[in-house]
Amino acid sequence: MQRDLIYQRNGIWTVKLQYTDDWLIEQYGRKREISLRTRNKAEAQMLAIPYVVEHRRRLLAAEQRRKRKATLVNSGFLYPIGRTVLPDGRTVMADEHIAWIKDLDGSMREVRNGVSLVSSYEPDADAGPPLPGIGSPDMAHFVAAAPKPAKKIDPDQVIFDDWVKERKPEKYIFNEAIKAFALFKTVNDNMFFQDAYRPDAMKLVAALQGQGVKNATINKHLSHMKSMCGIAVLNGKLKHNPFARVALDPKEDALVRDPFSEEQMSLVRANLHHFDPEVAKLWTLLATTGMRLSEPWDIQREHLERGIRKVRVGTKTESSDRWIPLPQDFLERYPEKIDGPLFTKSSRTMGKDLLKAFRALGLKDKKLVNHSLRHRAKDRLRAEECPEDIQEWICGHEEITAADGYGKGPPMTVLKPWIDLIGY
């Protein structure tokens, strides 16, 4: 990639295209700058590829246009040399090579005037035929009025722009779509969507997998491509969607999670005083109950049942909605009555903070995550031969029904001894 084609402006990578050739300046302007909307150099280099390829193609066309040579192989003219008014009222201005015809509606068109040319180079359509040097004022007028060759329009860029107009994607979705679009073009040699089929879409998948992208993220990129081609099909701009039915199984990304060992639990317990107070409370609650990470945010206040303090969690779904007693180990560290939310930050933020906290203790195994506390709680209950229905009530499995959630579950006197066995 030429060094002057890509640079940073205010931290954002930008492509700069410049021309000195008069014909290129007339067609595309002297200079054009295009923001790549990324601060990552490697990503910018990839996104710049289509622009660089097009830039070099233009430079090559201009160079070959300047060097083009032609040989006259026969003569004979469709129209007389000079200015002629045809019987139907049309006006023709012709030389030995080209005739410009002015139709009755005032439009201009050009045709070869019966002279065959053999060219040493077949120019790109953007270049157009060479205009002969004619000194006649009338001919100069016709040459100036002759229609300019139309610029090529990338039909896939139109499809992309239509998708943006219709979906109005957020910035991060837009950037994902640009990345997928550019990478598809790169791995398929700038193939158009109309010529692509499923194997070509799978090349994009293979390229993303080669970058270490997970299946779930690849599916997101594919969904953008599938959406824009789907809109094009509905608008009649494509006959088929090359990305239809192209998807990966996100379960293949899943990493088997390990429960925390008792040695690891002891390490964290010995260092809880170094944790942020709310992070320490979250660890203790998750460890002693086996709750899902989001469930502590369901707790608004505590209630009493036959002297046992209990809370309601899992209220977002019918299958997980349940009452559980507060474990003894949790109450020993946090004896104060619960009369409001337990945490000031969101579950998403607190989850990240908790992960960082125990990673800082050297527990860096990727199989150990916040959810590992839930696995440990289940293992502890199973090891203590806790009945399965009690396990499901404590952990909130799918067997719990909506009716059970409103007073028909096991009493707290049954659940309390079992949940106290989990510990932390």
Sequence and secondary structure as in RCSB ss.txt:
>XXXX:A:sequence
MQRDLIYQRNGIWTVKLQYTDDWLIEQYGRKREISLRTRNKAEAQMLAIPYVVEHRRRLLAAEQRRKRKATLVNS
GFLYPIGRTVLPDGRTVMADEHIAWIKDLDGSMREVRNGVSLVSSYEPDADAGPPLPGIGSPDMAHFVAAAPKPA
KKIDPDQVIFDDWVKERKPEKYIFNEAIKAFALFKTVNDNMFFQDAYRPDAMKLVAALQGQGVKNATINKHLSHM
KSMCGIAVLNGKLKHNPFARVALDPKEDALVRDPFSEEQMSLVRANLHHFDPEVAKLWTLLATTGMRLSEPWDIQ
REHLERGIRKVRVGTKTESSDRWIPLPQDFLERYPEKIDGPLFTKSSRTMGKDLLKAFRALGLKDKKLVNHSLRH
RAKDRLRAEECPEDIQEWICGHEEITAADGYGKGPPMTVLKPWIDLIGY
>XXXX:A:secstr
  GGGEEEETTEEEEEEE  SHHHHHHH SEEEEE   S HHHHHHHTHHHHHHHHHHHHHHHHHHH  EEEEE 
  SS SEEEE TTS EEEE SSEEEEE TTS EEEEE S EEEESS   TTT         HHHHHHHHHS    
    HHHHHHHHHHHHH   HHHHHHHHHHHHHHHHHTTT  GGG  HHHHHHHHHHHHHTT  HHHHHHHHHHH
HHHHHHHHHTTS SS TTTT    GGGG        HHHHHHHHHTGGGS HHHHHHHHHHHHH   TTGGGG  
  EEETTEEEEEE TTSTTT EEEE  HHHHHH  S   S S SS HHHHHHHHHHHHHTTT   TT  TTHHHH
HHHHHHHHTT  HHHHHHHHT TT  TTGGGTTS  HHHHHHHHTTT  
